[in-house]
């Protein structure tokens, strides 16, 4: 990885769009924004040369590849050739998509495992040590939104498997970090309720409602209001769709009990931060 800021920024964008041509104009805009200098074309070629030297050193003499084969010049731009599994972002997307398909096939065990593998790739905010321009800013937004969706699905798969007590510590952290995020609060309410902690589930609803009304002047969605009513009346919740909560089955729930102290965070459960995706 280059230490200079602009070559590092350039490599990050090429890596996030690996195996696709990134146009010269996109690269220039990423590095210089709207203030592209007259010497931009020459300077960009210099940065590409620096990256190829780094790649050549990493490849070594025995690889049989040349740097220009890995970072190739294409018509109108450049393309970074990669192998599957070498770039965290690509591997995360692959695992998350496989988990989503497993959920659709009602294979909650496989989905939970795949989502956990994907989330384990994270060790902090994406591109935290890379300067970002317009294109990388959009890439970071996409990655973060995908991570949040994967977290939701991982929790849902765990709820489907009946791991309510195990998920409570993680959901408490997520709900606190994202106080306006309705799905995390809904999942926390479900996990608490199914663990027999009805009063704590209702407290989670009130915290969400307080945040929404104070910050946005809004009431919780109809979905959350229905969930609150179900908990108030002791109704059983739909086991297979904890995020939808549109209907209730006749399944058996633990009897609502007094508030209890949540168990410690279980080993192996993903935490909030993950690996940089550069």
GISUL-V258085 format. One record per residue. RES is the residue in one small letter. D_FIRST is the distance of its C-alpha to the first C-alpha in Angstrom with 1 decimal. Layout:
# GISUL-V258085
RES&D_FIRST, RES&D_FIRST
This chain:
# GISUL-V258085
x&0.0, x&3.8, x&6.5, x&9.2, x&10.5, x&11.6, x&8.9, x&6.8, x&10.2, x&10.8, x&8.1, x&9.3, x&12.8, x&12.5, x&11.3, x&14.1, x&16.4, x&15.4, x&18.3, x&19.9, x&20.3, x&18.9, x&21.4, x&20.8, x&22.9, x&20.8, x&17.6, x&19.7, x&21.2, x&18.0, x&16.9, x&20.4, x&22.6, x&26.2, x&25.9, x&24.5, x&25.3, x&27.2, x&24.5, x&21.9, x&22.2, x&21.6, x&18.7, x&17.0, x&17.5, x&16.0, x&12.7, x&12.9, x&13.7, x&10.7, x&8.5, x&11.1, x&11.0, x&7.5, x&8.8, x&12.1, x&11.0, x&9.7, x&12.9, x&15.2, x&18.8, x&20.4, x&18.6, x&21.0, x&18.4, x&17.2, x&14.1, x&16.5, x&17.8, x&14.5, x&13.8, x&17.5, x&19.7, x&22.3, x&25.4, x&24.5, x&20.8, x&17.7, x&17.0, x&14.0, x&15.8, x&14.9, x&17.0, x&18.6, x&17.3, x&13.6, x&12.8, x&14.4, x&15.9, x&17.6, x&18.8, x&20.1, x&22.0, x&23.4, x&24.7, x&26.0, x&27.9, x&29.3, x&30.5, x&32.1, x&34.0, x&35.1, x&36.5, x&38.3, x&39.8, x&41.0, x&38.9, x&37.9, x&37.0, x&34.4, x&33.2, x&32.7, x&30.8, x&28.4, x&27.9, x&27.2, x&24.6, x&22.9, x&23.1, x&21.9, x&18.3, x&18.3, x&17.5, x&17.7, x&17.7, x&15.4, x&12.6, x&14.0, x&11.2, x&10.8, x&13.6, x&15.7, x&18.3, x&21.1, x&19.4, x&16.7, x&19.5, x&21.5, x&18.9, x&18.5, x&22.3, x&22.7, x&20.4, x&22.3, x&25.6, x&24.8, x&24.0, x&27.3, x&29.2, x&27.9, x&28.9, x&32.3, x&32.7, x&31.7, x&34.3, x&36.9, x&36.4, x&37.1, x&40.1, x&41.4, x&41.2, x&43.2, x&40.5, x&41.8, x&41.9, x&38.5, x&36.9, x&38.8, x&36.4, x&33.3, x&35.4, x&36.7, x&33.2, x&32.2, x&35.5, x&35.1, x&31.5, x&32.8, x&36.4, x&37.1, x&35.7, x&38.9, x&37.6, x&36.1, x&39.4, x&41.4, x&39.6, x&40.2, x&43.8, x&44.2, x&42.7, x&44.9, x&48.0, x&47.6, x&47.3, x&50.6, x&49.4, x&51.0, x&51.3, x&47.6, x&46.8, x&49.0, x&47.5, x&44.0, x&45.7, x&47.2, x&43.9, x&42.4, x&45.5, x&45.4, x&41.8, x&42.6, x&45.9, x&44.6, x&41.4, x&42.4, x&46.2, x&46.0, x&47.5, x&45.6, x&45.7, x&48.7, x&46.6, x&46.1, x&49.7, x&50.9, x&48.8, x&50.3, x&53.8, x&53.2, x&52.3, x&55.2, x&57.6, x&56.1, x&55.5, x&53.4, x&50.1, x&48.9, x&47.0, x&44.9, x&43.6, x&42.8, x&41.0, x&43.9, x&46.9, x&49.4, x&51.8, x&52.9, x&54.1, x&56.7, x&54.4, x&54.9, x&52.9, x&53.2, x&55.9, x&54.5, x&54.5, x&54.0, x&50.6, x&48.8, x&45.8, x&42.6, x&41.3, x&38.1, x&34.7, x&34.8, x&32.2, x&29.7, x&30.3, x&27.1, x&26.8, x&25.7, x&22.0, x&19.4, x&15.7, x&13.2, x&13.0, x&9.6
